Amino acid sequence: MAQRIEQRPPRDDEDEIQEQLSRYPRLSTEDERRLLATHGADRDAANRVLIEHNLHLVLEAAQARKGRGVAFGDLFQEGTVGLISAVEHYKPADGGFHARLVHVVAVTMDDVLAQTDEAQRNDEAFVIACRLLESAQRLLSERLDRPATPAELAKLLQWDEARVTAILALLGEAQTGYDQELLDYLDDLDDQDDHEE
């Protein structure tokens, strides 16, 4: 007789993190004060406890930023780095402990999101530049009945010749197989554009 195997949906990072954090309940105000007052050799152990029991702040910040281009686990990891830094460098003169932690975690995650957005914009700008350059190459090659020079391409596109040369070099490397990923990426973007039209 065949046994029925129950299929469970795959667990995502958020569920796993929530389960792990359930082992670290929030500290009482008194426990937090006691740990923050620790000095000397015991400070590292106190910091570890403060970090572990404030990871819920990182979870909440990651949940608030979910779906914005960075994987949940990556956001949580970056926020944890911010939390560690905030706990290790906290001074009472910085203001309220929780407010400081929330601020540093938020800034850390927002920086990661901004860097990701900028990288994506740069990638898209590069793809557009490649397409423009390839179109200019075809146009000038047909007009001149020979391959266009970088200077001619730069004049047509109103770009610096160094920019044309750099993009041509990158495209040349990609076309000869040194960067197959770039070609695949360009092809994927072309396919996406074809489907959108």
Protein Blocks (a to p, Z undefined) as FASTA:
>chain_A
ZZdddddddddfklmmmmmmmmmccddfklmmmmmmpghjllmmmmmmmmmmmmmmmmmm
mmmmgoiopafklmmmmmmmmmmmmmmmpcfklopfklmmmmmmmmmmmmmmmmmmmmmm
mmmmmmmmmmmmmmmmmmmmmmnopacdfklmmmmnopafklmmmmmmmmmmmmnopamm
lmmmmmmmmmmmmmmZZ
